[in-house]
Amino acid sequence: MLFLLSSLKAQNADRVQLLHADFLEYNEAELGPFKRLIGNVAFQHDNVLLDCDSAHFFSDNNYVEAYSHVFIRQGDSLRLFGDVLKYYGDTHKAELYTNVRMEKGNTTLTTDRLDYDMTTDIAVYQSGARIVDRSDSFRKSGGAKNKGKSTVNTSNENVLTSRVGYFYSRENMLFFQKDVVLTNADYVMRSDTLKYNTNSKTAFFFGPTTVTGKDNFIYAESGWYDTEADIADLNKNSFIRNGAQKIWGEKIHYDRNTTQAKAYGDIVMQDTVQNIFITGMYGYSDQTNDSAMVTGKALMVQVMDGDTLFLHGDTLCVMRDSLSKALKLTGDSAKKVLMAYHHVKLFKSDLQGKCDSLVYVLRDSMIHLFREPILWSDANQLTADHIRMQLANNRMDRLYLDNGAFIVSQEDSARFSQIKGRDMIGYFDKNELHSIHVEGNGQTIYFARDKVNKFIGVNRAEGSEIRIGLADGKVQNINIIKAPEATFYPVNELSAKELRLKDFVWRASERPLEKAAVFNP
């Protein structure tokens, strides 16, 4: 039997209105103070339409209990589904239970219990939920995979889960708490507190958050991630790992499409393969091209055979060397070149240096110093137009002084032993300079001492090829191999001018005596 109940509509718009039911049963003595409605039940309350298979309608209390295939529509976009509904007309609030689903636009929320306020358009769940947010938009990627082509976003479905959540329907904003997980085809984001805008597809996170992808890992404690554009701003203890590269910063801007990251404020970059750390105030990293750049009190730190090398320059850059580029090697298999530009200083407990620019080729462990380079090893000051340091097993192995080579060591306040030549090669043993080979235009001034370390004379020698032995940083013997010419003078016979070879300059005041001194002008 069919009842058309439109005549029963309440005139007051605040009252829940029964629109239709196949059957109506009302017996207050047997059923209680409600009407039992069965079959194609429909209600209206303001702009809310409610359908279900059956219901108990407490018209006096402006309250409905609906059962089976519950369906609520509000406006043009909001849809609510569930097995059981409690609807309070006076407060415009709905409680849905079991197999609950909420749909708005491309967003679908499923849970076992949902409270929805029709006045504020806010939904709340506290027993866990799953949200699927879909997007059919296109994006243009400049990354290595897409090479600038416009392609369908493969991450067109974000799946979010949490234990507690709030859906602000008017603002299209979801607020999640406790065990929050956002998953798509490219990565998984985990957080304790997260806001998600279904229009912009942007996740805002608060507290410790991780993003784990196939090729990288992100950590931050504040910031946002645009899941549509794959761009992130990371704040507070930010960290990114791309293969062998790691980068920390107070703030990091990251573009997953181009694999480029910009870091600001007390940054640290690490190459785990080369065991190199670079610190500074601003940094740029490009995973695709295996390159990085740091400025602002930039400092490279590398552990070498139980010691540590500290290297400073106005700008430090790391990139793949030419052979790795030619062979298209990337990641851990690629070799790197570190370059330091302007006001370069280096400090190691047994070696210090200074120059305008430096190139460190990690493939062959060769360090090149350019433009007025100078090194200090023990008591020796070494200069040349171009200096090359050859490392072996993270130790100094050889030192090449190319063109205008000059070595000076101080004997006392007025006397200096000196070695000069066109080119020189210095040989190290256990990080100590133990011999020098002078090639071309060799000249030496060497002060001799007796057994009690008292000066007994000075030896001036010249030769086209000279070999010099050292111990504890001091000259022990000189062997002139080609065209020798040598004169031994009493200690006080030569004038101060005669005790200086041409181009002699003593630059001890420039020597960095501790690691912090590499930042001194």
C-alpha positions in Angstrom: 0.0 0.0 0.0 1.5 3.4 -1.1 1.2 6.5 1.0 2.0 9.9 -0.6 2.8 12.0 2.4 3.6 15.4 0.9 0.5 16.7 2.7 2.2 16.0 5.9 5.1 18.4 5.4 5.6 20.7 8.2 5.2 24.4 7.5 8.2 25.3 9.6 11.4 25.1 7.5 13.4 24.0 10.6 11.4 20.9 10.9 12.4 17.6 9.2 9.8 16.9 6.5 8.8 13.5 5.4 8.5 13.4 1.6 7.7 9.7 0.8 7.5 6.2 2.2 5.9 3.0 0.8 4.5 2.1 4.1 3.9 4.1 7.3 3.1 2.5 10.6 2.2 4.4 13.8 1.0 3.1 17.1 2.4 5.0 20.0 1.3 2.4 22.5 3.2 -0.4 20.7 6.0 1.3 18.9 6.7 4.3 21.0 6.7 8.0 20.1 7.8 7.5 16.4 6.5 6.6 13.0 7.9 3.5 11.4 8.6 4.1 7.7 9.4 1.3 5.2 10.4 1.4 1.6 11.8 4.3 -0.5 11.8 6.6 2.5 12.6 10.2 1.7 13.0 13.3 4.0 14.0 16.9 3.5 15.4 19.4 5.9 16.3 22.8 4.5 18.7 21.9 1.6 19.3 18.4 2.9 17.7 15.4 1.2 17.7 12.0 2.9 16.8 8.6 1.5 16.8 5.2 3.1 15.1 1.8 3.1 13.5 2.3 6.5 13.3 4.8 9.3 12.0 5.7 12.7 10.7 9.3 12.5 10.4 11.1 15.9 8.5 14.1 14.4 7.9 15.7 17.8 11.6 15.7 18.6 12.6 16.6 15.0 14.8 13.5 14.9 15.2 10.6 12.5 16.8 7.2 12.8 17.4 5.8 9.3 18.5 2.3 8.3 19.9 0.5 5.2 21.1 2.3 2.1 21.1 5.6 3.9 21.8 8.4 1.3 22.2 12.1 2.2 22.5 14.9 -0.4 23.4 18.5 0.5 23.8 21.0 -2.3 25.2 19.9 -5.6 28.3 18.1 -4.5 28.1 16.5 -1.1 27.0 12.9 -0.7 26.8 10.8 2.5 26.2 7.1 2.6 25.9 4.6 5.5 24.0 1.7 7.0 22.6 3.6 10.0 21.9 7.3 10.6 20.9 9.4 13.5 19.8 12.8 12.3 19.0 15.7 14.7 17.0 18.4 13.0 17.2 21.0 15.7 21.0 21.0 15.6 21.4 20.0 12.0 23.8 17.2 12.9 24.1 13.7 11.5 25.7 10.6 12.9 26.4 7.8 10.4 27.5 4.3 11.3 28.8 1.3 9.5 30.0 1.3 5.9 30.1 5.1 6.0 31.1 6.9 2.8 31.3 10.6 2.1 31.8 12.0 -1.4 32.5 15.6 -2.5 33.9 16.2 -6.0 36.8 13.9 -6.6 37.2 13.1 -2.8 35.8 10.0 -1.2 36.0 9.3 2.6 35.2 5.9 4.1 34.9 5.1 7.8 32.8 3.2 10.3 31.5 6.3 12.1 31.2 9.9 10.9 29.6 13.0 12.6 28.6 15.7 10.2 27.3 19.2 11.1 25.1 20.5 8.3 25.3 24.1 9.5 29.1 24.4 9.5 29.7 21.6 6.9 32.3 19.9 9.1 32.7 16.2 9.2 34.5 14.4 12.1 35.7 10.9 12.5 37.6 9.4 15.5 37.9 5.7 14.8 40.0 5.8 11.6 39.2 6.6 8.0 40.4 6.2 4.4 40.2 9.1 2.0 40.8 8.8 -1.8 41.3 12.1 -3.7 41.5 11.8 -7.4 42.8 14.3 -10.0 42.6 14.1 -13.8 44.8 17.1 -14.3 47.9 17.3 -16.5 51.3 18.5 -15.5 54.5 19.5 -17.3 57.5 17.8 -15.9 61.1 18.9 -16.5 62.5 15.8 -14.8 64.8 13.2 -16.4 62.0 10.8 -17.0 59.6 13.1 -18.9 62.1 15.6 -20.4 59.7 18.5 -20.5 56.8 16.7 -22.1 53.2 17.2 -20.9 52.0 13.9 -19.5 49.2 12.7 -17.4 50.0 12.9 -13.8 50.7 9.3 -12.7 50.1 10.3 -9.1 46.5 11.1 -9.9 45.2 9.4 -6.8 46.1 10.3 -3.3 45.0 7.9 -0.6 45.0 9.3 3.0 44.4 7.4 6.2 44.4 8.5 9.9 42.8 7.6 13.2 41.2 11.1 13.7 40.1 13.6 11.1 38.1 16.6 10.3 36.7 17.5 6.8 35.9 21.2 6.4 33.7 20.8 3.4 33.3 24.5 2.5 37.0 25.1 2.5 37.7 21.7 0.9 40.2 21.1 3.7 40.9 17.9 5.5 42.7 17.9 8.9 44.2 14.7 10.0 45.7 13.5 13.4 47.4 10.4 14.6 49.0 7.9 12.3 48.5 9.9 9.2 49.6 8.3 5.9 49.3 9.8 2.4 50.0 7.3 -0.4 50.3 7.7 -4.2 52.1 6.0 -7.0 55.4 7.9 -6.3 55.8 8.0 -2.6 54.3 7.5 0.9 54.0 10.4 3.3 53.7 9.7 7.1 52.9 12.3 9.7 51.2 12.8 13.0 49.3 16.0 12.1 48.5 17.0 8.5 46.1 19.3 6.6 45.2 18.5 3.0 43.5 20.8 0.5 41.4 18.9 -2.0 41.4 21.8 -4.5 45.1 22.5 -4.6 46.1 18.9 -3.7 48.5 20.4 -1.2 49.4 18.7 2.1 50.5 20.9 5.1 52.2 19.0 7.8 53.0 19.8 11.4 55.4 17.7 13.5 57.8 15.0 12.3 56.9 13.9 8.8 58.5 11.6 6.3 58.1 11.2 2.5 59.5 8.0 1.2 59.9 7.6 -2.6 61.6 5.2 -4.9 64.7 7.3 -5.3 64.6 9.6 -2.3 63.6 10.2 1.3 62.3 13.5 2.9 62.0 14.4 6.5 60.7 17.7 8.0 58.8 18.9 11.0 56.8 21.6 9.3 56.0 22.6 5.7 53.9 21.8 2.7 53.9 19.4 -0.2 52.0 20.1 -3.5 51.1 16.6 -4.6 49.9 17.9 -8.0 53.1 19.8 -8.9 55.4 17.6 -6.8 56.9 20.7 -5.1 57.6 21.0 -1.4 58.7 23.7 1.1 60.2 22.0 4.1 60.9 23.8 7.4 62.4 22.9 10.8 65.0 20.1 10.8 64.5 19.5 7.1 66.4 16.6 5.4 66.5 15.0 1.9 68.3 11.9 0.8 68.8 11.4 -2.9 70.9 8.3 -3.5 74.4 9.1 -2.2 73.5 12.7 -1.6 72.0 14.0 1.7 71.0 17.6 2.4 69.9 19.2 5.7 68.7 22.8 6.2 66.5 25.0 8.3 64.4 25.5 5.1 64.5 23.4 1.9 62.5 24.0 -1.3 62.4 20.8 -3.3 61.1 20.1 -6.8 60.7 16.3 -7.4 60.2 16.8 -11.2 63.6 18.4 -11.7 65.2 16.7 -8.5 66.5 20.1 -7.5 66.6 21.3 -3.9 67.4 24.7 -2.5 68.4 24.8 1.2 68.7 27.8 3.5 70.2 28.4 6.9 72.9 26.3 8.5 72.8 23.7 5.8 74.8 20.4 5.5 75.3 18.4 2.4 76.8 14.9 2.5 78.2 12.6 -0.2 78.1 9.2 1.5 80.2 7.5 -1.2 83.1 10.1 -1.0 82.5 10.6 2.7 82.4 14.4 2.3 80.4 16.9 4.2 79.8 20.5 3.0 78.3 23.1 5.3 77.1 26.7 4.6 74.2 29.1 4.7 72.8 28.4 1.3 72.9 25.3 -0.9 71.6 24.0 -4.2 71.4 20.3 -5.1 70.5 18.6 -8.4 70.1 14.9 -8.2 69.7 14.4 -12.0 73.0 16.0 -12.8 74.8 14.9 -9.6 75.7 18.4 -8.8 75.6 20.7 -5.7 76.6 24.2 -4.7 77.1 25.8 -1.3 77.8 29.4 -0.3 77.9 31.5 2.8 80.7 30.3 5.1 81.0 27.3 2.9 83.1 24.5 4.4 84.0 21.0 3.1 85.0 18.4 5.7 86.6 15.1 4.8 88.0 12.5 7.1 91.5 11.4 5.9 93.4 8.6 7.5 92.3 9.5 11.1 92.7 13.2 10.4 90.3 15.7 9.0 90.6 18.1 6.1 88.7 21.4 6.4 88.4 23.4 3.1 86.7 26.8 2.8 85.9 29.0 -0.2 83.3 31.7 -1.0 81.6 29.0 -3.1 81.9 25.3 -3.1 80.6 23.2 -6.0 80.4 19.4 -6.6 79.6 17.8 -9.9 80.2 14.7 -12.0 83.7 14.7 -13.6 84.0 14.7 -17.4 84.6 10.9 -17.7 81.5 10.1 -15.7 79.5 12.4 -17.9 80.9 10.8 -21.1 80.0 7.4 -19.8 76.7 8.7 -18.5 77.4 7.4 -15.0 75.1 8.5 -12.2 74.6 7.9 -8.5 77.1 5.9 -6.6 79.0 4.8 -9.8 79.8 8.4 -10.8 83.0 10.2 -9.7 82.9 13.8 -8.6 84.9 17.0 -8.9 84.8 19.5 -6.0 85.6 23.1 -6.9 86.2 26.0 -4.5 86.2 29.6 -5.7 87.8 32.6 -4.2 89.5 33.1 -0.8 90.2 29.4 -0.5 91.9 28.1 2.6 92.5 24.6 3.9 93.5 23.2 7.2 94.7 19.8 8.2 96.8 19.1 11.3 99.9 18.5 9.2 99.1 20.6 6.1 97.6 24.0 5.6 97.0 26.0 2.4 95.7 29.1 0.7 94.8 30.1 -2.9 92.2 31.8 -5.0 90.6 28.7 -6.5 90.9 24.9 -6.1 89.8 21.8 -7.9 89.6 18.4 -6.2 89.3 15.5 -8.6 88.0 12.6 -6.6 88.6 10.1 -9.3 92.4 10.3 -9.1 92.5 12.0 -5.7 94.3 15.0 -7.1 93.9 18.5 -5.6 94.8 21.5 -7.8 95.5 25.0 -6.3 95.4 28.0 -8.6 96.3 31.7 -8.5 99.0 32.5 -5.9 98.7 29.1 -4.2 100.7 28.5 -1.0 101.0 25.4 1.3 102.6 24.9 4.7 103.8 21.5 5.7 105.5 21.3 9.1 108.2 24.1 9.0 108.0 24.5 5.2 106.3 27.1 3.2 105.7 26.0 -0.4 104.7 28.2 -3.3 104.4 28.0 -7.1 102.3 29.2 -10.0 100.3 25.9 -9.8 100.3 23.3 -7.0 99.0 19.8 -7.3 98.6 17.5 -4.2 98.3 13.8 -5.0 96.5 11.7 -2.3 96.8 7.9 -1.9 94.6 6.0 0.5 93.5 9.4 2.0 97.1 10.3 2.7 99.4 12.9 1.1 101.6 10.9 -1.4 103.2 13.5 -3.7 103.2 17.2 -4.1 103.9 18.9 -7.5 105.0 22.6 -7.6 104.7 23.7 -11.2 106.6 26.8 -12.5 108.2 29.1 -10.1 108.5 26.6 -7.3 109.8 27.9 -4.0 110.2 26.3 -0.5 111.1 28.2 2.6 111.7 27.1 6.2 112.5 29.4 9.1 115.7 28.7 11.1 115.5 31.7 13.4 114.1 35.2 13.3 116.6 36.3 10.7 117.6 33.1 8.8 115.6 31.0 6.3 116.6 27.9 4.4 115.4 28.2 0.9 114.9 25.9 -2.2 114.0 27.4 -5.6 113.6 25.9 -9.0 111.4 25.8 -12.1 109.4 22.7 -10.9 109.6 20.5 -7.8 108.1 17.2 -6.7 107.8 16.5 -3.0 107.5 13.0 -1.7 105.6 12.1 1.5 105.9 9.2 3.9 103.2 8.9 6.6 102.0 12.4 5.7 105.5 13.9 6.3 107.5 15.5 3.5 110.7 13.5 3.4 112.3 14.4 0.0 112.2 17.0 -2.7 113.2 16.7 -6.4 114.1 20.0 -8.0 113.9 20.1 -11.8 115.4 23.1 -13.7 117.2 26.2 -12.4 117.7 24.8 -8.9 119.0 27.1 -6.1 119.3 26.5 -2.4 120.4 28.3 0.7 120.9 25.8 3.6 122.1 26.5 7.1 124.4 23.9 8.7 124.5 23.2 12.4 126.8 21.2 14.7 125.9 18.5 17.1 124.6 20.9 19.7 122.4 22.6 17.0 124.6 25.7 16.7 125.0 27.4 13.3 128.3 26.7 11.7 127.8 28.1 8.2 125.5 28.5 5.3 125.7 26.6 2.0 124.6 28.3 -1.3 124.2 25.8 -4.1 122.9 25.8 -7.7 122.2 23.0 -10.2 119.8 22.1 -12.9 118.6 19.0 -10.9 118.7 18.7 -7.1 117.6 16.1 -4.7 116.9 17.1 -1.1 116.3 14.9 1.9 114.3 16.1 4.9 113.6 14.9 8.5 111.1 16.5 10.9 110.5 19.1 8.2 114.2 20.2 8.1 116.7 19.9 5.3 119.2 17.0 6.1 121.1 16.6 2.9 121.4 18.2 -0.6 122.5 16.2 -3.7 123.1 18.3 -6.8 122.9 15.9 -9.7 123.5 18.1 -12.8 125.8 21.1 -13.2 126.6 21.5 -9.5 127.9 24.7 -8.1 128.1 25.2 -4.4 129.9 27.4 -1.8 130.0 27.1 1.9 130.2 30.4 3.9 130.9 31.2 7.5 127.6 31.9 9.2 128.0 35.7 9.4 129.9 36.3 6.2 126.9 36.9 3.9 124.7 40.0 4.1 121.0 39.9 4.7 120.4 40.5 1.0 122.7 37.6 0.0 120.8 35.3 2.3 117.6 35.8 0.2 116.9 34.2 -3.1 115.1 36.2 -5.7 111.3 36.4 -5.1 111.7 35.4 -1.5 108.5 36.2 0.6 107.8 34.9 4.1 104.0 34.6 4.5 103.6 33.0 7.9 101.0 35.5 9.0 98.6 34.0 6.4 98.9 30.5 7.7 95.7 29.1 9.2 96.8 27.5 12.5 93.4 26.0 13.4 90.3 24.9 11.5 88.3 28.1 12.4 91.0 30.2 10.8 90.0 29.1 7.3 87.3 31.7 7.6 89.7 34.5 8.3 90.3 37.1 5.5 
